[in-house]
Amino acid sequence: MFSSAGIITLANLIFLFTPVVRFFSYEAAVLNGVLITLLSGLLYFKYPIGEEGALPFVKRVLLLLAIPPLLYFVFHLFRGDCSFVSGLKYYLIFTVTAPLVGMGISALVLLTGLKYKRSVFVLVFLLVLFNWVIDFYLYPQFFLFNAIFTYYPGVIYDEFIPITEKIIYYRTGIVIFSFLVVVLERKLRQELQLKRFWLAMGLLIGVPALSWSVSNSAGLTTMKEDIISDFRDSIVTEHFFIVSEEDLSPTERYLVAVTHEAYYNQLVEFYGIKPKRLLKSFIFKDNASKKRKLGVENADVAKPWLGVAFTTRPNLEVSLKHEIAHLFTAEFGWGPFEVAAWFDPGLIEGSATAGDGYISGYDIDEFTAAVQASKYRVDPTGVFPGFSFFDINPSLAYALNGSISRYLVERKGVPNSGSITLPVTLKRSMANLLNTSSPDGKRKYQPSRVTLHRRCSISF
């Protein structure tokens, strides 16, 4: 069986060759924090503090904390990237504090006196780790606070993730609470087990309930009412409920309404489907305001399962159709989140970009053709579908995945409801699909090689 040090070493070797987490930054710190929380908690059962296990436990925890930065530093020297020093602040906040959180969960399990301690620990760990799903699913926000991974900013394209006072206070509170549970469990080891059990049950039920009750007032969650309370204008059309943070002039109201409905009709024609519900469109005055309310700054976003798109007024003509397209893809989405199967980013963004048809103002086929004819050419079979979407330039990733998705929609139509995924037969023959002539006479995937032209713009 692997030791904890072996597991953390193997995991980080994998991280070093994985898109996004290959650099010593926020993502690497969070993933290592989650893993070290789990491993430290399991180690605590083997070396409980107070039973001559403190020193061996501390040695093993320090080793766990030392391995990730050491491996990343060595690879940093070879790659010459600039992420190592900037990543230390994330590692100190999200990772170095992780062992105490793991100890706190273990101490809580020990208080219960239940027989299968490690199994109960893993269950509690997973429940805490994934409790964010409720907030993300029910509320409009994209940022998340969690006792194990601490904070998720919204989307990965916000390259600068500041360590705010709120994050520090939240993490400090979690660490202090974990430490107090460890001390409490140590103090009560001689008490009756029934008393310990009911105290543990009280903590297991009471702490989440208290956290939920204060989360909104503490700014850890954002309700829809909190977002639109400052919005000053609204428009209702045949297919949309539109709210704007700023007042719109009569001309602007007309243009916004017509643009929404025009995009709706274009997407109906492209996908061949109509959403079954009234769609909602939130227009923020700027990125800073969107960042405060949703946690997302540098990208406009949508939540297909809620039928709502979030854009900014200056960026409306660029991103609105793409975000509405996400709402259309919910009609053939997978699972409760109504997106591509297994959250495949290439299909999630590709299917929406296909509906939009443009990237940075250029037709996606023409943009992709120009890139593929240049020195920046990439092998489509290595990018679509899958998480390699994050391994190339974002504009090219969107254009290439969108171009291929457009081809698949034109050739196969949209999938059946609940199955937005690349058919197995097409996955197996992707190289043939992209590089050879189609046997049935339909055009093979080959982005158009014509002079680039930009989409007409409308100013608001």
PEQUIUR-V374147 format. One record per residue. N is the residue number from 0. SS is DSSP state (H for helix, E for strand, L for the rest). PHI is phi in whole degrees, 0 to 359 (999 if undefined). NEAR is the number of other ideal C-beta (glycine too) atoms within 12 Angstrom. Layout:
# PEQUIUR-V374147
n=N ss=SS phi=PHI near=NEAR
n=N ss=SS phi=PHI near=NEAR
This chain:
# PEQUIUR-V374147
n=0 ss=L phi=999 near=6
n=1 ss=L phi=293 near=12
n=2 ss=L phi=282 near=17
n=3 ss=H phi=298 near=35
n=4 ss=H phi=294 near=27
n=5 ss=H phi=295 near=17
n=6 ss=H phi=295 near=26
n=7 ss=H phi=292 near=39
n=8 ss=H phi=292 near=25
n=9 ss=H phi=298 near=20
n=10 ss=H phi=300 near=29
n=11 ss=H phi=287 near=36
n=12 ss=H phi=295 near=21
n=13 ss=H phi=292 near=20
n=14 ss=H phi=303 near=30
n=15 ss=L phi=295 near=31
n=16 ss=L phi=241 near=18
n=17 ss=L phi=247 near=20
n=18 ss=L phi=307 near=25
n=19 ss=L phi=76 near=28
n=20 ss=L phi=272 near=33
n=21 ss=L phi=291 near=28
n=22 ss=L phi=258 near=33
n=23 ss=L phi=279 near=38
n=24 ss=L phi=217 near=35
n=25 ss=H phi=305 near=36
n=26 ss=H phi=298 near=33
n=27 ss=H phi=295 near=40
n=28 ss=H phi=294 near=41
n=29 ss=H phi=294 near=37
n=30 ss=H phi=297 near=37
n=31 ss=H phi=292 near=47
n=32 ss=H phi=298 near=43
n=33 ss=H phi=297 near=36
n=34 ss=H phi=295 near=38
n=35 ss=H phi=289 near=45
n=36 ss=H phi=301 near=47
n=37 ss=H phi=296 near=35
n=38 ss=H phi=292 near=44
n=39 ss=H phi=295 near=46
n=40 ss=H phi=297 near=46
n=41 ss=H phi=292 near=35
n=42 ss=H phi=297 near=35
n=43 ss=H phi=296 near=43
n=44 ss=H phi=291 near=30
n=45 ss=H phi=277 near=22
n=46 ss=L phi=232 near=25
n=47 ss=L phi=292 near=25
n=48 ss=L phi=297 near=30
n=49 ss=L phi=103 near=21
n=50 ss=L phi=235 near=17
n=51 ss=L phi=58 near=10
n=52 ss=L phi=249 near=21
n=53 ss=H phi=297 near=19
n=54 ss=H phi=295 near=14
n=55 ss=H phi=301 near=19
n=56 ss=H phi=295 near=32
n=57 ss=H phi=299 near=20
n=58 ss=H phi=300 near=18
n=59 ss=H phi=290 near=30
n=60 ss=H phi=293 near=37
n=61 ss=H phi=297 near=21
n=62 ss=H phi=294 near=25
n=63 ss=H phi=300 near=38
n=64 ss=H phi=287 near=34
n=65 ss=H phi=277 near=23
n=66 ss=H phi=296 near=33
n=67 ss=H phi=302 near=46
n=68 ss=H phi=296 near=30
n=69 ss=H phi=296 near=25
n=70 ss=H phi=296 near=28
n=71 ss=H phi=295 near=38
n=72 ss=H phi=294 near=25
n=73 ss=H phi=298 near=17
n=74 ss=H phi=290 near=25
n=75 ss=H phi=299 near=26
n=76 ss=H phi=296 near=13
n=77 ss=H phi=284 near=13
n=78 ss=H phi=274 near=17
n=79 ss=L phi=71 near=10
n=80 ss=L phi=282 near=20
n=81 ss=L phi=253 near=12
n=82 ss=H phi=270 near=29
n=83 ss=H phi=296 near=29
n=84 ss=H phi=296 near=17
n=85 ss=H phi=293 near=24
n=86 ss=H phi=280 near=32
n=87 ss=H phi=297 near=24
n=88 ss=H phi=295 near=23
n=89 ss=H phi=292 near=39
n=90 ss=H phi=295 near=37
n=91 ss=H phi=294 near=22
n=92 ss=H phi=281 near=32
n=93 ss=H phi=269 near=42
n=94 ss=H phi=250 near=45
n=95 ss=L phi=299 near=29
n=96 ss=L phi=276 near=38
n=97 ss=H phi=298 near=42
n=98 ss=H phi=303 near=41
n=99 ss=H phi=295 near=38
n=100 ss=H phi=292 near=44
n=101 ss=H phi=299 near=46
n=102 ss=H phi=298 near=44
n=103 ss=H phi=297 near=42
n=104 ss=H phi=295 near=46
n=105 ss=H phi=298 near=41
n=106 ss=H phi=297 near=39
n=107 ss=H phi=296 near=44
n=108 ss=H phi=294 near=39
n=109 ss=H phi=297 near=36
n=110 ss=H phi=298 near=37
n=111 ss=H phi=293 near=32
n=112 ss=L phi=73 near=24
n=113 ss=L phi=293 near=22
n=114 ss=L phi=291 near=11
n=115 ss=L phi=270 near=14
n=116 ss=H phi=299 near=26
n=117 ss=H phi=294 near=23
n=118 ss=H phi=294 near=16
n=119 ss=H phi=295 near=26
n=120 ss=H phi=301 near=34
n=121 ss=H phi=299 near=23
n=122 ss=H phi=297 near=21
n=123 ss=H phi=296 near=38
n=124 ss=H phi=304 near=35
n=125 ss=H phi=292 near=20
n=126 ss=H phi=297 near=22
n=127 ss=H phi=291 near=34
n=128 ss=H phi=299 near=30
n=129 ss=L phi=255 near=20
n=130 ss=L phi=290 near=27
n=131 ss=H phi=295 near=29
n=132 ss=H phi=303 near=20
n=133 ss=H phi=297 near=19
n=134 ss=H phi=297 near=26
n=135 ss=H phi=294 near=29
n=136 ss=H phi=282 near=23
n=137 ss=H phi=271 near=22
n=138 ss=L phi=254 near=31
n=139 ss=L phi=288 near=35
n=140 ss=L phi=298 near=39
n=141 ss=L phi=249 near=35
n=142 ss=L phi=288 near=35
n=143 ss=E phi=220 near=34
n=144 ss=E phi=248 near=36
n=145 ss=E phi=210 near=34
n=146 ss=L phi=296 near=41
n=147 ss=L phi=263 near=42
n=148 ss=L phi=267 near=38
n=149 ss=E phi=75 near=44
n=150 ss=E phi=205 near=35
n=151 ss=E phi=238 near=32
n=152 ss=L phi=282 near=35
n=153 ss=L phi=139 near=31
n=154 ss=L phi=220 near=31
n=155 ss=L phi=285 near=30
n=156 ss=L phi=280 near=26
n=157 ss=L phi=278 near=24
n=158 ss=L phi=293 near=19
n=159 ss=L phi=262 near=16
n=160 ss=L phi=246 near=32
n=161 ss=L phi=287 near=20
n=162 ss=L phi=273 near=25
n=163 ss=L phi=273 near=22
n=164 ss=H phi=299 near=12
n=165 ss=H phi=299 near=21
n=166 ss=H phi=297 near=33
n=167 ss=H phi=296 near=20
n=168 ss=H phi=297 near=20
n=169 ss=H phi=297 near=31
n=170 ss=H phi=295 near=35
n=171 ss=H phi=298 near=19
n=172 ss=H phi=298 near=27
n=173 ss=H phi=296 near=36
n=174 ss=H phi=294 near=30
n=175 ss=H phi=297 near=19
n=176 ss=H phi=298 near=28
n=177 ss=H phi=299 near=35
n=178 ss=H phi=298 near=23
n=179 ss=H phi=295 near=21
n=180 ss=H phi=294 near=38
n=181 ss=H phi=299 near=35
n=182 ss=H phi=296 near=20
n=183 ss=H phi=298 near=25
n=184 ss=H phi=297 near=34
n=185 ss=H phi=295 near=26
n=186 ss=H phi=291 near=16
n=187 ss=L phi=261 near=27
n=188 ss=L phi=295 near=21
n=189 ss=L phi=265 near=11
n=190 ss=L phi=281 near=18
n=191 ss=L phi=299 near=13
n=192 ss=H phi=296 near=18
n=193 ss=H phi=298 near=14
n=194 ss=H phi=295 near=18
n=195 ss=H phi=297 near=28
n=196 ss=H phi=297 near=21
n=197 ss=H phi=290 near=19
n=198 ss=H phi=295 near=27
n=199 ss=H phi=296 near=33
n=200 ss=H phi=297 near=19
n=201 ss=H phi=298 near=20
n=202 ss=H phi=292 near=30
n=203 ss=H phi=296 near=26
n=204 ss=H phi=267 near=15
n=205 ss=H phi=289 near=17
n=206 ss=H phi=294 near=28
n=207 ss=H phi=299 near=20
n=208 ss=H phi=296 near=13
n=209 ss=H phi=295 near=17
n=210 ss=H phi=300 near=28
n=211 ss=H phi=294 near=21
n=212 ss=H phi=289 near=14
n=213 ss=H phi=255 near=17
n=214 ss=H phi=298 near=28
n=215 ss=L phi=289 near=20
n=216 ss=L phi=293 near=14
n=217 ss=L phi=274 near=17
n=218 ss=L phi=82 near=23
n=219 ss=L phi=274 near=33
n=220 ss=L phi=225 near=34
n=221 ss=L phi=230 near=35
n=222 ss=L phi=279 near=19
n=223 ss=H phi=300 near=24
n=224 ss=H phi=296 near=15
n=225 ss=H phi=292 near=21
n=226 ss=H phi=286 near=29
n=227 ss=H phi=277 near=26
n=228 ss=L phi=299 near=13
n=229 ss=L phi=263 near=19
n=230 ss=L phi=281 near=29
n=231 ss=L phi=249 near=18
n=232 ss=E phi=217 near=25
n=233 ss=E phi=212 near=23
n=234 ss=E phi=222 near=30
n=235 ss=E phi=242 near=19
n=236 ss=L phi=244 near=24
n=237 ss=L phi=299 near=19
n=238 ss=L phi=238 near=28
n=239 ss=E phi=222 near=34
n=240 ss=E phi=248 near=25
n=241 ss=E phi=246 near=40
n=242 ss=E phi=235 near=35
n=243 ss=E phi=236 near=34
n=244 ss=L phi=291 near=31
n=245 ss=L phi=249 near=24
n=246 ss=L phi=295 near=18
n=247 ss=L phi=249 near=25
n=248 ss=L phi=288 near=13
n=249 ss=H phi=306 near=12
n=250 ss=H phi=294 near=13
n=251 ss=H phi=295 near=23
n=252 ss=H phi=300 near=25
n=253 ss=H phi=296 near=19
n=254 ss=H phi=297 near=26
n=255 ss=H phi=297 near=36
n=256 ss=H phi=296 near=29
n=257 ss=H phi=295 near=22
n=258 ss=H phi=296 near=33
n=259 ss=H phi=301 near=40
n=260 ss=H phi=290 near=26
n=261 ss=H phi=295 near=25
n=262 ss=H phi=297 near=41
n=263 ss=H phi=302 near=33
n=264 ss=H phi=294 near=21
n=265 ss=H phi=296 near=22
n=266 ss=H phi=287 near=38
n=267 ss=H phi=300 near=24
n=268 ss=H phi=294 near=16
n=269 ss=H phi=289 near=30
n=270 ss=H phi=277 near=37
n=271 ss=L phi=75 near=17
n=272 ss=L phi=222 near=26
n=273 ss=L phi=232 near=21
n=274 ss=L phi=301 near=31
n=275 ss=L phi=272 near=15
n=276 ss=L phi=232 near=19
n=277 ss=L phi=289 near=20
n=278 ss=E phi=274 near=37
n=279 ss=E phi=243 near=34
n=280 ss=E phi=229 near=46
n=281 ss=E phi=255 near=43
n=282 ss=E phi=247 near=46
n=283 ss=E phi=276 near=36
n=284 ss=L phi=287 near=28
n=285 ss=L phi=197 near=21
n=286 ss=H phi=294 near=28
n=287 ss=H phi=297 near=16
n=288 ss=H phi=294 near=26
n=289 ss=H phi=296 near=37
n=290 ss=H phi=298 near=31
n=291 ss=H phi=295 near=24
n=292 ss=H phi=272 near=36
n=293 ss=H phi=250 near=39
n=294 ss=L phi=94 near=38
n=295 ss=L phi=251 near=37
n=296 ss=L phi=244 near=30
n=297 ss=L phi=269 near=25
n=298 ss=L phi=218 near=31
n=299 ss=L phi=277 near=41
n=300 ss=E phi=218 near=43
n=301 ss=E phi=211 near=42
n=302 ss=E phi=240 near=36
n=303 ss=H phi=303 near=36
n=304 ss=H phi=290 near=26
n=305 ss=H phi=262 near=31
n=306 ss=L phi=67 near=30
n=307 ss=E phi=229 near=36
n=308 ss=E phi=244 near=44
n=309 ss=E phi=239 near=49
n=310 ss=E phi=227 near=42
n=311 ss=E phi=241 near=35
n=312 ss=H phi=300 near=35
n=313 ss=H phi=294 near=22
n=314 ss=H phi=255 near=27
n=315 ss=H phi=299 near=36
n=316 ss=H phi=290 near=29
n=317 ss=H phi=275 near=27
n=318 ss=H phi=245 near=38
n=319 ss=H phi=301 near=45
n=320 ss=H phi=295 near=40
n=321 ss=H phi=298 near=41
n=322 ss=H phi=290 near=41
n=323 ss=H phi=295 near=42
n=324 ss=H phi=300 near=43
n=325 ss=H phi=302 near=47
n=326 ss=H phi=291 near=45
n=327 ss=H phi=292 near=42
n=328 ss=H phi=294 near=48
n=329 ss=H phi=298 near=40
n=330 ss=H phi=293 near=33
n=331 ss=H phi=232 near=32
n=332 ss=L phi=282 near=38
n=333 ss=E phi=247 near=28
n=334 ss=L phi=72 near=22
n=335 ss=L phi=295 near=18
n=336 ss=L phi=274 near=25
n=337 ss=L phi=55 near=32
n=338 ss=E phi=234 near=35
n=339 ss=L phi=296 near=36
n=340 ss=H phi=304 near=28
n=341 ss=H phi=58 near=20
n=342 ss=H phi=57 near=24
n=343 ss=L phi=296 near=30
n=344 ss=H phi=294 near=33
n=345 ss=H phi=299 near=44
n=346 ss=H phi=279 near=41
n=347 ss=H phi=300 near=42
n=348 ss=H phi=280 near=47
n=349 ss=H phi=296 near=43
n=350 ss=H phi=293 near=48
n=351 ss=H phi=283 near=46
n=352 ss=H phi=295 near=45
n=353 ss=H phi=298 near=43
n=354 ss=H phi=292 near=39
n=355 ss=H phi=294 near=43
n=356 ss=L phi=91 near=33
n=357 ss=E phi=226 near=37
n=358 ss=E phi=223 near=39
n=359 ss=L phi=54 near=27
n=360 ss=L phi=88 near=22
n=361 ss=E phi=250 near=31
n=362 ss=E phi=302 near=29
n=363 ss=H phi=295 near=39
n=364 ss=H phi=295 near=33
n=365 ss=H phi=291 near=30
n=366 ss=H phi=299 near=40
n=367 ss=H phi=296 near=48
n=368 ss=H phi=298 near=25
n=369 ss=H phi=296 near=29
n=370 ss=H phi=293 near=31
n=371 ss=H phi=293 near=28
n=372 ss=L phi=268 near=17
n=373 ss=L phi=251 near=14
n=374 ss=L phi=290 near=8
n=375 ss=L phi=268 near=18
n=376 ss=L phi=306 near=19
n=377 ss=L phi=233 near=25
n=378 ss=L phi=279 near=17
n=379 ss=H phi=301 near=36
n=380 ss=H phi=293 near=24
n=381 ss=H phi=267 near=21
n=382 ss=L phi=242 near=38
n=383 ss=L phi=239 near=46
n=384 ss=L phi=274 near=34
n=385 ss=L phi=127 near=32
n=386 ss=H phi=276 near=26
n=387 ss=H phi=293 near=25
n=388 ss=H phi=312 near=37
n=389 ss=H phi=275 near=28
n=390 ss=H phi=264 near=26
n=391 ss=L phi=233 near=29
n=392 ss=L phi=308 near=22
n=393 ss=H phi=305 near=27
n=394 ss=H phi=299 near=24
n=395 ss=H phi=292 near=35
n=396 ss=H phi=299 near=40
n=397 ss=H phi=295 near=42
n=398 ss=H phi=295 near=45
n=399 ss=H phi=294 near=45
n=400 ss=H phi=294 near=44
n=401 ss=H phi=292 near=46
n=402 ss=H phi=295 near=43
n=403 ss=H phi=293 near=43
n=404 ss=H phi=297 near=47
n=405 ss=H phi=300 near=39
n=406 ss=H phi=300 near=34
n=407 ss=H phi=292 near=34
n=408 ss=H phi=294 near=34
n=409 ss=H phi=296 near=23
n=410 ss=H phi=274 near=21
n=411 ss=H phi=247 near=26
n=412 ss=L phi=80 near=15
n=413 ss=L phi=284 near=33
n=414 ss=L phi=293 near=27
n=415 ss=L phi=294 near=15
n=416 ss=L phi=305 near=16
n=417 ss=L phi=84 near=20
n=418 ss=L phi=220 near=23
n=419 ss=L phi=288 near=41
n=420 ss=L phi=206 near=33
n=421 ss=L phi=287 near=34
n=422 ss=L phi=306 near=21
n=423 ss=H phi=303 near=11
n=424 ss=H phi=297 near=13
n=425 ss=H phi=284 near=26
n=426 ss=H phi=298 near=22
n=427 ss=H phi=291 near=12
n=428 ss=L phi=243 near=19
n=429 ss=H phi=299 near=28
n=430 ss=H phi=299 near=17
n=431 ss=H phi=294 near=17
n=432 ss=H phi=298 near=30
n=433 ss=H phi=272 near=29
n=434 ss=H phi=238 near=16
n=435 ss=L phi=231 near=13
n=436 ss=L phi=289 near=14
n=437 ss=L phi=280 near=20
n=438 ss=L phi=293 near=10
n=439 ss=L phi=267 near=10
n=440 ss=L phi=88 near=8
n=441 ss=L phi=286 near=15
n=442 ss=L phi=297 near=16
n=443 ss=L phi=285 near=23
n=444 ss=L phi=290 near=36
n=445 ss=L phi=206 near=24
n=446 ss=L phi=301 near=32
n=447 ss=L phi=299 near=23
n=448 ss=L phi=257 near=17
n=449 ss=L phi=235 near=16
n=450 ss=L phi=297 near=12
n=451 ss=L phi=294 near=24
n=452 ss=L phi=226 near=15
n=453 ss=E phi=264 near=16
n=454 ss=L phi=292 near=24
n=455 ss=L phi=297 near=11
n=456 ss=L phi=249 near=15
n=457 ss=L phi=235 near=20
n=458 ss=L phi=266 near=14
n=459 ss=L phi=243 near=28
